[in-house]
Structures are given as C-alpha cells and as structure tokens.
Amino acid sequence: MKLSIAKGELLKNTLKIILIGIITTISRIIGQFLIPAGEQSILEPSAFAISGTMPLAFTIYGISRIR
C-alpha cells in the first residue's frame, strides 16, 4: 500500500505542527512567569535560574525538540 500525500498537504501539516509547537512554548513561558519564586531547600538553583534566562533556555530547548 502506497500513501500519497500532496506537497501542499504535507507543507500545511508541517506548518500546523510548527505553529502548535511555538504556541505551546509561548504558553509555557507565560506560565513560568506566573509561578512565584520560592525557596529551595534541597537543590541549588541552576545557572539559568540564577541568571534569569530560564524562559529563554526552555524556548531554545522546546524549539530544538521540534522535528
């Protein structure tokens, strides 16, 4: 059985997936800003948390996972 998908349909589906990934990443960034900063007694904060680049780090990670 051979599946045949038109180029336009493949492009449309690919763009949908990329758009959903971007929207999800933006939603995650907004959600992270809404979480109040708290004290951690077990683990030390990461370098990203200390420098304030945690949202940027998660954005890059999220985009790099899209394939």
PDB file with SEQRES, HELIX, SHEET and CRYST1 records, atoms N, CA, C and O in Angstrom:
SEQRES   1 A   67  MET LYS LEU SER ILE ALA LYS GLY GLU LEU LEU LYS ASN          
SEQRES   2 A   67  THR LEU LYS ILE ILE LEU ILE GLY ILE ILE THR THR ILE          
SEQRES   3 A   67  SER ARG ILE ILE GLY GLN PHE LEU ILE PRO ALA GLY GLU          
SEQRES   4 A   67  GLN SER ILE LEU GLU PRO SER ALA PHE ALA ILE SER GLY          
SEQRES   5 A   67  THR MET PRO LEU ALA PHE THR ILE TYR GLY ILE SER ARG          
SEQRES   6 A   67  ILE ARG                                                      
HELIX    1 AA1 LYS A    7  LEU A   34  1                                  28    
HELIX    2 AA2 ALA A   47  SER A   51  1                                   5    
HELIX    3 AA3 MET A   54  SER A   64  1                                  11    
CRYST1    1.000    1.000    1.000  90.00  90.00  90.00 P 1           1          
ATOM      1  N   MET A   1       0.841  -1.177   0.000  1.00  0.00           N  
ATOM      2  CA  MET A   1       0.000   0.000   0.000  1.00  0.00           C  
ATOM      3  C   MET A   1       0.887   1.241   0.000  1.00  0.00           C  
ATOM      4  O   MET A   1       1.800   1.353   0.817  1.00  0.00           O  
ATOM      5  N   LYS A   2       0.629   2.138  -0.881  1.00  0.00           N  
ATOM      6  CA  LYS A   2       1.433   3.346  -1.015  1.00  0.00           C  
ATOM      7  C   LYS A   2       0.597   4.551  -0.608  1.00  0.00           C  
ATOM      8  O   LYS A   2      -0.488   4.778  -1.143  1.00  0.00           O  
ATOM      9  N   LEU A   3       1.117   5.324   0.350  1.00  0.00           N  
ATOM     10  CA  LEU A   3       0.425   6.534   0.776  1.00  0.00           C  
ATOM     11  C   LEU A   3       0.886   7.692  -0.087  1.00  0.00           C  
ATOM     12  O   LEU A   3       2.080   7.886  -0.311  1.00  0.00           O  
ATOM     13  N   SER A   4      -0.060   8.439  -0.557  1.00  0.00           N  
ATOM     14  CA  SER A   4       0.263   9.573  -1.399  1.00  0.00           C  
ATOM     15  C   SER A   4      -0.287  10.845  -0.753  1.00  0.00           C  
ATOM     16  O   SER A   4      -1.496  11.017  -0.600  1.00  0.00           O  
ATOM     17  N   ILE A   5       0.635  11.726  -0.382  1.00  0.00           N  
ATOM     18  CA  ILE A   5       0.240  12.999   0.208  1.00  0.00           C  
ATOM     19  C   ILE A   5       0.751  14.104  -0.719  1.00  0.00           C  
ATOM     20  O   ILE A   5       1.926  14.139  -1.082  1.00  0.00           O  
ATOM     21  N   ALA A   6      -0.136  14.978  -1.081  1.00  0.00           N  
ATOM     22  CA  ALA A   6       0.246  16.088  -1.951  1.00  0.00           C  
ATOM     23  C   ALA A   6       1.229  16.990  -1.224  1.00  0.00           C  
ATOM     24  O   ALA A   6       1.203  17.095   0.002  1.00  0.00           O  
ATOM     25  N   LYS A   7       2.103  17.643  -1.998  1.00  0.00           N  
ATOM     26  CA  LYS A   7       3.111  18.521  -1.397  1.00  0.00           C  
ATOM     27  C   LYS A   7       2.462  19.633  -0.586  1.00  0.00           C  
ATOM     28  O   LYS A   7       2.950  19.998   0.484  1.00  0.00           O  
ATOM     29  N   GLY A   8       1.369  20.165  -1.094  1.00  0.00           N  
ATOM     30  CA  GLY A   8       0.665  21.238  -0.385  1.00  0.00           C  
ATOM     31  C   GLY A   8       0.126  20.767   0.957  1.00  0.00           C  
ATOM     32  O   GLY A   8       0.177  21.492   1.949  1.00  0.00           O  
ATOM     33  N   GLU A   9      -0.391  19.546   0.975  1.00  0.00           N  
ATOM     34  CA  GLU A   9      -0.929  18.974   2.215  1.00  0.00           C  
ATOM     35  C   GLU A   9       0.188  18.715   3.217  1.00  0.00           C  
ATOM     36  O   GLU A   9       0.014  18.951   4.413  1.00  0.00           O  
ATOM     37  N   LEU A  10       1.322  18.238   2.747  1.00  0.00           N  
ATOM     38  CA  LEU A  10       2.466  17.985   3.619  1.00  0.00           C  
ATOM     39  C   LEU A  10       2.979  19.289   4.215  1.00  0.00           C  
ATOM     40  O   LEU A  10       3.283  19.350   5.406  1.00  0.00           O  
ATOM     41  N   LEU A  11       3.076  20.327   3.400  1.00  0.00           N  
ATOM     42  CA  LEU A  11       3.522  21.638   3.879  1.00  0.00           C  
ATOM     43  C   LEU A  11       2.533  22.198   4.901  1.00  0.00           C  
ATOM     44  O   LEU A  11       2.937  22.753   5.923  1.00  0.00           O  
ATOM     45  N   LYS A  12       1.257  22.052   4.624  1.00  0.00           N  
ATOM     46  CA  LYS A  12       0.216  22.542   5.530  1.00  0.00           C  
ATOM     47  C   LYS A  12       0.307  21.836   6.886  1.00  0.00           C  
ATOM     48  O   LYS A  12       0.231  22.487   7.928  1.00  0.00           O  
ATOM     49  N   ASN A  13       0.468  20.529   6.878  1.00  0.00           N  
ATOM     50  CA  ASN A  13       0.576  19.770   8.123  1.00  0.00           C  
ATOM     51  C   ASN A  13       1.848  20.130   8.885  1.00  0.00           C  
ATOM     52  O   ASN A  13       1.826  20.236  10.111  1.00  0.00           O  
ATOM     53  N   THR A  14       2.945  20.315   8.175  1.00  0.00           N  
ATOM     54  CA  THR A  14       4.213  20.677   8.809  1.00  0.00           C  
ATOM     55  C   THR A  14       4.106  22.052   9.471  1.00  0.00           C  
ATOM     56  O   THR A  14       4.571  22.244  10.594  1.00  0.00           O  
ATOM     57  N   LEU A  15       3.495  22.998   8.774  1.00  0.00           N  
ATOM     58  CA  LEU A  15       3.320  24.340   9.342  1.00  0.00           C  
ATOM     59  C   LEU A  15       2.402  24.318  10.558  1.00  0.00           C  
ATOM     60  O   LEU A  15       2.617  25.074  11.506  1.00  0.00           O  
ATOM     61  N   LYS A  16       1.375  23.458  10.543  1.00  0.00           N  
ATOM     62  CA  LYS A  16       0.491  23.313  11.698  1.00  0.00           C  
ATOM     63  C   LYS A  16       1.280  22.821  12.911  1.00  0.00           C  
ATOM     64  O   LYS A  16       1.124  23.345  14.014  1.00  0.00           O  
ATOM     65  N   ILE A  17       2.123  21.820  12.702  1.00  0.00           N  
ATOM     66  CA  ILE A  17       2.917  21.259  13.799  1.00  0.00           C  
ATOM     67  C   ILE A  17       3.869  22.314  14.361  1.00  0.00           C  
ATOM     68  O   ILE A  17       4.011  22.442  15.577  1.00  0.00           O  
ATOM     69  N   ILE A  18       4.514  23.060  13.483  1.00  0.00           N  
ATOM     70  CA  ILE A  18       5.439  24.105  13.935  1.00  0.00           C  
ATOM     71  C   ILE A  18       4.680  25.187  14.704  1.00  0.00           C  
ATOM     72  O   ILE A  18       5.148  25.645  15.745  1.00  0.00           O  
ATOM     73  N   LEU A  19       3.523  25.596  14.206  1.00  0.00           N  
ATOM     74  CA  LEU A  19       2.719  26.613  14.872  1.00  0.00           C  
ATOM     75  C   LEU A  19       2.270  26.139  16.256  1.00  0.00           C  
ATOM     76  O   LEU A  19       2.328  26.902  17.221  1.00  0.00           O  
ATOM     77  N   ILE A  20       1.831  24.907  16.355  1.00  0.00           N  
ATOM     78  CA  ILE A  20       1.421  24.356  17.648  1.00  0.00           C  
ATOM     79  C   ILE A  20       2.603  24.327  18.607  1.00  0.00           C  
ATOM     80  O   ILE A  20       2.446  24.629  19.791  1.00  0.00           O  
ATOM     81  N   GLY A  21       3.780  23.970  18.115  1.00  0.00           N  
ATOM     82  CA  GLY A  21       4.977  23.965  18.954  1.00  0.00           C  
ATOM     83  C   GLY A  21       5.320  25.357  19.468  1.00  0.00           C  
ATOM     84  O   GLY A  21       5.672  25.517  20.636  1.00  0.00           O  
ATOM     85  N   ILE A  22       5.219  26.354  18.612  1.00  0.00           N  
ATOM     86  CA  ILE A  22       5.523  27.733  19.013  1.00  0.00           C  
ATOM     87  C   ILE A  22       4.499  28.228  20.031  1.00  0.00           C  
ATOM     88  O   ILE A  22       4.869  28.846  21.029  1.00  0.00           O  
ATOM     89  N   ILE A  23       3.218  27.961  19.789  1.00  0.00           N  
ATOM     90  CA  ILE A  23       2.172  28.385  20.730  1.00  0.00           C  
ATOM     91  C   ILE A  23       2.366  27.702  22.077  1.00  0.00           C  
ATOM     92  O   ILE A  23       2.214  28.340  23.119  1.00  0.00           O  
ATOM     93  N   THR A  24       2.700  26.417  22.070  1.00  0.00           N  
ATOM     94  CA  THR A  24       2.931  25.687  23.315  1.00  0.00           C  
ATOM     95  C   THR A  24       4.107  26.275  24.075  1.00  0.00           C  
ATOM     96  O   THR A  24       4.039  26.438  25.293  1.00  0.00           O  
ATOM     97  N   THR A  25       5.177  26.592  23.376  1.00  0.00           N  
ATOM     98  CA  THR A  25       6.358  27.163  24.012  1.00  0.00           C  
ATOM     99  C   THR A  25       6.047  28.527  24.621  1.00  0.00           C  
ATOM    100  O   THR A  25       6.469  28.816  25.740  1.00  0.00           O  
ATOM    101  N   ILE A  26       5.317  29.359  23.898  1.00  0.00           N  
ATOM    102  CA  ILE A  26       4.936  30.677  24.421  1.00  0.00           C  
ATOM    103  C   ILE A  26       4.051  30.524  25.651  1.00  0.00           C  
ATOM    104  O   ILE A  26       4.218  31.256  26.627  1.00  0.00           O  
ATOM    105  N   SER A  27       3.112  29.583  25.617  1.00  0.00           N  
ATOM    106  CA  SER A  27       2.249  29.342  26.772  1.00  0.00           C  
ATOM    107  C   SER A  27       3.065  28.894  27.979  1.00  0.00           C  
ATOM    108  O   SER A  27       2.795  29.316  29.104  1.00  0.00           O  
ATOM    109  N   ARG A  28       4.056  28.048  27.753  1.00  0.00           N  
ATOM    110  CA  ARG A  28       4.902  27.573  28.846  1.00  0.00           C  
ATOM    111  C   ARG A  28       5.708  28.732  29.444  1.00  0.00           C  
ATOM    112  O   ARG A  28       5.866  28.813  30.662  1.00  0.00           O  
ATOM    113  N   ILE A  29       6.210  29.615  28.600  1.00  0.00           N  
ATOM    114  CA  ILE A  29       6.970  30.776  29.096  1.00  0.00           C  
ATOM    115  C   ILE A  29       6.071  31.656  29.958  1.00  0.00           C  
ATOM    116  O   ILE A  29       6.472  32.077  31.042  1.00  0.00           O  
ATOM    117  N   ILE A  30       4.862  31.935  29.484  1.00  0.00           N  
ATOM    118  CA  ILE A  30       3.931  32.769  30.256  1.00  0.00           C  
ATOM    119  C   ILE A  30       3.605  32.089  31.581  1.00  0.00           C  
ATOM    120  O   ILE A  30       3.570  32.742  32.624  1.00  0.00           O  
ATOM    121  N   GLY A  31       3.369  30.793  31.545  1.00  0.00           N  
ATOM    122  CA  GLY A  31       3.085  30.047  32.776  1.00  0.00           C  
ATOM    123  C   GLY A  31       4.230  30.083  33.767  1.00  0.00           C  
ATOM    124  O   GLY A  31       4.004  30.165  34.974  1.00  0.00           O  
ATOM    125  N   GLN A  32       5.448  30.024  33.276  1.00  0.00           N  
ATOM    126  CA  GLN A  32       6.607  30.065  34.164  1.00  0.00           C  
ATOM    127  C   GLN A  32       6.751  31.426  34.824  1.00  0.00           C  
ATOM    128  O   GLN A  32       7.192  31.509  35.971  1.00  0.00           O  
ATOM    129  N   PHE A  33       6.390  32.486  34.127  1.00  0.00           N  
ATOM    130  CA  PHE A  33       6.443  33.813  34.726  1.00  0.00           C  
ATOM    131  C   PHE A  33       5.396  33.966  35.828  1.00  0.00           C  
ATOM    132  O   PHE A  33       5.573  34.777  36.737  1.00  0.00           O  
ATOM    133  N   LEU A  34       4.314  33.202  35.758  1.00  0.00           N  
ATOM    134  CA  LEU A  34       3.255  33.298  36.757  1.00  0.00           C  
ATOM    135  C   LEU A  34       3.555  32.498  38.023  1.00  0.00           C  
ATOM    136  O   LEU A  34       2.889  32.687  39.041  1.00  0.00           O  
ATOM    137  N   ILE A  35       4.538  31.617  37.975  1.00  0.00           N  
ATOM    138  CA  ILE A  35       4.897  30.829  39.154  1.00  0.00           C  
ATOM    139  C   ILE A  35       5.733  31.700  40.083  1.00  0.00           C  
ATOM    140  O   ILE A  35       6.766  32.229  39.674  1.00  0.00           O  
ATOM    141  N   PRO A  36       5.292  31.851  41.333  1.00  0.00           N  
ATOM    142  CA  PRO A  36       6.063  32.695  42.247  1.00  0.00           C  
ATOM    143  C   PRO A  36       7.406  32.059  42.596  1.00  0.00           C  
ATOM    144  O   PRO A  36       7.528  30.838  42.685  1.00  0.00           O  
ATOM    145  N   ALA A  37       8.403  32.907  42.789  1.00  0.00           N  
ATOM    146  CA  ALA A  37       9.723  32.415  43.178  1.00  0.00           C  
ATOM    147  C   ALA A  37       9.642  31.926  44.623  1.00  0.00           C  
ATOM    148  O   ALA A  37       9.068  32.590  45.485  1.00  0.00           O  
ATOM    149  N   GLY A  38      10.208  30.789  44.863  1.00  0.00           N  
ATOM    150  CA  GLY A  38      10.186  30.240  46.212  1.00  0.00           C  
ATOM    151  C   GLY A  38      11.561  29.761  46.619  1.00  0.00           C  
ATOM    152  O   GLY A  38      12.490  29.721  45.812  1.00  0.00           O  
ATOM    153  N   GLU A  39      11.674  29.405  47.859  1.00  0.00           N  
ATOM    154  CA  GLU A  39      12.955  28.903  48.369  1.00  0.00           C  
ATOM    155  C   GLU A  39      13.054  27.413  48.098  1.00  0.00           C  
ATOM    156  O   GLU A  39      12.073  26.679  48.222  1.00  0.00           O  
ATOM    157  N   GLN A  40      14.245  26.976  47.728  1.00  0.00           N  
ATOM    158  CA  GLN A  40      14.506  25.552  47.538  1.00  0.00           C  
ATOM    159  C   GLN A  40      15.443  25.109  48.643  1.00  0.00           C  
ATOM    160  O   GLN A  40      16.509  25.691  48.842  1.00  0.00           O  
ATOM    161  N   SER A  41      15.041  24.092  49.347  1.00  0.00           N  
ATOM    162  CA  SER A  41      15.881  23.636  50.448  1.00  0.00           C  
ATOM    163  C   SER A  41      16.743  22.434  50.059  1.00  0.00           C  
ATOM    164  O   SER A  41      17.725  22.132  50.737  1.00  0.00           O  
ATOM    165  N   ILE A  42      16.383  21.747  48.973  1.00  0.00           N  
ATOM    166  CA  ILE A  42      17.110  20.524  48.615  1.00  0.00           C  
ATOM    167  C   ILE A  42      18.151  20.785  47.536  1.00  0.00           C  
ATOM    168  O   ILE A  42      19.308  20.392  47.686  1.00  0.00           O  
ATOM    169  N   LEU A  43      17.760  21.434  46.467  1.00  0.00           N  
ATOM    170  CA  LEU A  43      18.655  21.658  45.335  1.00  0.00           C  
ATOM    171  C   LEU A  43      19.012  23.133  45.207  1.00  0.00           C  
ATOM    172  O   LEU A  43      18.203  24.016  45.493  1.00  0.00           O  
ATOM    173  N   GLU A  44      20.219  23.371  44.778  1.00  0.00           N  
ATOM    174  CA  GLU A  44      20.639  24.737  44.478  1.00  0.00           C  
ATOM    175  C   GLU A  44      20.033  25.152  43.143  1.00  0.00           C  
ATOM    176  O   GLU A  44      19.836  24.307  42.270  1.00  0.00           O  
ATOM    177  N   PRO A  45      19.734  26.434  42.969  1.00  0.00           N  
ATOM    178  CA  PRO A  45      19.208  26.892  41.677  1.00  0.00           C  
ATOM    179  C   PRO A  45      20.244  26.689  40.564  1.00  0.00           C  
ATOM    180  O   PRO A  45      21.450  26.784  40.788  1.00  0.00           O  
ATOM    181  N   SER A  46      19.744  26.412  39.377  1.00  0.00           N  
ATOM    182  CA  SER A  46      20.640  26.236  38.233  1.00  0.00           C  
ATOM    183  C   SER A  46      21.191  27.578  37.782  1.00  0.00           C  
ATOM    184  O   SER A  46      20.731  28.633  38.219  1.00  0.00           O  
ATOM    185  N   ALA A  47      22.177  27.523  36.908  1.00  0.00           N  
ATOM    186  CA  ALA A  47      22.763  28.755  36.364  1.00  0.00           C  
ATOM    187  C   ALA A  47      21.717  29.550  35.592  1.00  0.00           C  
ATOM    188  O   ALA A  47      21.746  30.780  35.594  1.00  0.00           O  
ATOM    189  N   PHE A  48      20.782  28.846  34.924  1.00  0.00           N  
ATOM    190  CA  PHE A  48      19.726  29.526  34.175  1.00  0.00           C  
ATOM    191  C   PHE A  48      18.776  30.253  35.118  1.00  0.00           C  
ATOM    192  O   PHE A  48      18.345  31.370  34.830  1.00  0.00           O  
ATOM    193  N   ALA A  49      18.447  29.622  36.246  1.00  0.00           N  
ATOM    194  CA  ALA A  49      17.546  30.256  37.216  1.00  0.00           C  
ATOM    195  C   ALA A  49      18.210  31.464  37.870  1.00  0.00           C  
ATOM    196  O   ALA A  49      17.564  32.488  38.091  1.00  0.00           O  
ATOM    197  N   ILE A  50      19.489  31.344  38.176  1.00  0.00           N  
ATOM    198  CA  ILE A  50      20.207  32.446  38.821  1.00  0.00           C  
ATOM    199  C   ILE A  50      20.323  33.644  37.882  1.00  0.00           C  
ATOM    200  O   ILE A  50      20.127  34.784  38.304  1.00  0.00           O  
ATOM    201  N   SER A  51      20.638  33.391  36.616  1.00  0.00           N  
ATOM    202  CA  SER A  51      20.835  34.494  35.667  1.00  0.00           C  
ATOM    203  C   SER A  51      19.525  35.028  35.093  1.00  0.00           C  
ATOM    204  O   SER A  51      19.523  36.062  34.426  1.00  0.00           O  
ATOM    205  N   GLY A  52      18.408  34.335  35.343  1.00  0.00           N  
ATOM    206  CA  GLY A  52      17.115  34.792  34.831  1.00  0.00           C  
ATOM    207  C   GLY A  52      16.853  34.420  33.387  1.00  0.00           C  
ATOM    208  O   GLY A  52      15.960  34.984  32.756  1.00  0.00           O  
ATOM    209  N   THR A  53      17.612  33.486  32.856  1.00  0.00           N  
ATOM    210  CA  THR A  53      17.436  33.093  31.450  1.00  0.00           C  
ATOM    211  C   THR A  53      16.672  31.777  31.310  1.00  0.00           C  
ATOM    212  O   THR A  53      16.727  31.146  30.255  1.00  0.00           O  
ATOM    213  N   MET A  54      15.962  31.356  32.355  1.00  0.00           N  
ATOM    214  CA  MET A  54      15.227  30.096  32.307  1.00  0.00           C  
ATOM    215  C   MET A  54      14.206  30.064  31.164  1.00  0.00           C  
ATOM    216  O   MET A  54      14.165  29.072  30.435  1.00  0.00           O  
ATOM    217  N   PRO A  55      13.372  31.113  30.970  1.00  0.00           N  
ATOM    218  CA  PRO A  55      12.427  31.064  29.842  1.00  0.00           C  
ATOM    219  C   PRO A  55      13.133  30.938  28.493  1.00  0.00           C  
ATOM    220  O   PRO A  55      12.663  30.213  27.616  1.00  0.00           O  
ATOM    221  N   LEU A  56      14.238  31.625  28.323  1.00  0.00           N  
ATOM    222  CA  LEU A  56      14.986  31.531  27.070  1.00  0.00           C  
ATOM    223  C   LEU A  56      15.536  30.121  26.878  1.00  0.00           C  
ATOM    224  O   LEU A  56      15.486  29.571  25.777  1.00  0.00           O  
ATOM    225  N   ALA A  57      16.057  29.546  27.948  1.00  0.00           N  
ATOM    226  CA  ALA A  57      16.606  28.188  27.862  1.00  0.00           C  
ATOM    227  C   ALA A  57      15.519  27.185  27.483  1.00  0.00           C  
ATOM    228  O   ALA A  57      15.755  26.307  26.653  1.00  0.00           O  
ATOM    229  N   PHE A  58      14.326  27.303  28.083  1.00  0.00           N  
ATOM    230  CA  PHE A  58      13.233  26.391  27.751  1.00  0.00           C  
ATOM    231  C   PHE A  58      12.734  26.617  26.320  1.00  0.00           C  
ATOM    232  O   PHE A  58      12.336  25.667  25.645  1.00  0.00           O  
ATOM    233  N   THR A  59      12.754  27.853  25.865  1.00  0.00           N  
ATOM    234  CA  THR A  59      12.343  28.149  24.495  1.00  0.00           C  
ATOM    235  C   THR A  59      13.278  27.482  23.496  1.00  0.00           C  
ATOM    236  O   THR A  59      12.831  26.831  22.552  1.00  0.00           O  
ATOM    237  N   ILE A  60      14.569  27.648  23.710  1.00  0.00           N  
ATOM    238  CA  ILE A  60      15.542  27.026  22.811  1.00  0.00           C  
ATOM    239  C   ILE A  60      15.410  25.508  22.849  1.00  0.00           C  
ATOM    240  O   ILE A  60      15.463  24.846  21.813  1.00  0.00           O  
ATOM    241  N   TYR A  61      15.239  24.965  24.044  1.00  0.00           N  
ATOM    242  CA  TYR A  61      15.071  23.514  24.172  1.00  0.00           C  
ATOM    243  C   TYR A  61      13.797  23.053  23.442  1.00  0.00           C  
ATOM    244  O   TYR A  61      13.818  22.063  22.711  1.00  0.00           O  
ATOM    245  N   GLY A  62      12.692  23.780  23.647  1.00  0.00           N  
ATOM    246  CA  GLY A  62      11.428  23.399  23.009  1.00  0.00           C  
ATOM    247  C   GLY A  62      11.500  23.451  21.503  1.00  0.00           C  
ATOM    248  O   GLY A  62      10.993  22.556  20.826  1.00  0.00           O  
ATOM    249  N   ILE A  63      12.122  24.485  20.966  1.00  0.00           N  
ATOM    250  CA  ILE A  63      12.235  24.613  19.507  1.00  0.00           C  
ATOM    251  C   ILE A  63      13.169  23.546  18.950  1.00  0.00           C  
ATOM    252  O   ILE A  63      12.938  23.020  17.862  1.00  0.00           O  
ATOM    253  N   SER A  64      14.226  23.227  19.698  1.00  0.00           N  
ATOM    254  CA  SER A  64      15.186  22.233  19.199  1.00  0.00           C  
ATOM    255  C   SER A  64      14.574  20.832  19.192  1.00  0.00           C  
ATOM    256  O   SER A  64      15.060  19.958  18.474  1.00  0.00           O  
ATOM    257  N   ARG A  65      13.528  20.603  19.967  1.00  0.00           N  
ATOM    258  CA  ARG A  65      12.889  19.281  20.024  1.00  0.00           C  
ATOM    259  C   ARG A  65      11.892  19.066  18.889  1.00  0.00           C  
ATOM    260  O   ARG A  65      11.432  17.943  18.682  1.00  0.00           O  
ATOM    261  N   ILE A  66      11.549  20.124  18.149  1.00  0.00           N  
ATOM    262  CA  ILE A  66      10.597  20.006  17.044  1.00  0.00           C  
ATOM    263  C   ILE A  66      11.305  19.382  15.859  1.00  0.00           C  
ATOM    264  O   ILE A  66      12.315  19.902  15.384  1.00  0.00           O  
ATOM    265  N   ARG A  67      10.786  18.292  15.395  1.00  0.00           N  
ATOM    266  CA  ARG A  67      11.368  17.629  14.214  1.00  0.00           C  
ATOM    267  C   ARG A  67      10.290  17.109  13.323  1.00  0.00           C  
ATOM    268  O   ARG A  67      10.581  16.521  12.282  1.00  0.00           O  
TER     269      ARG A  67                                                      
END                                                                             
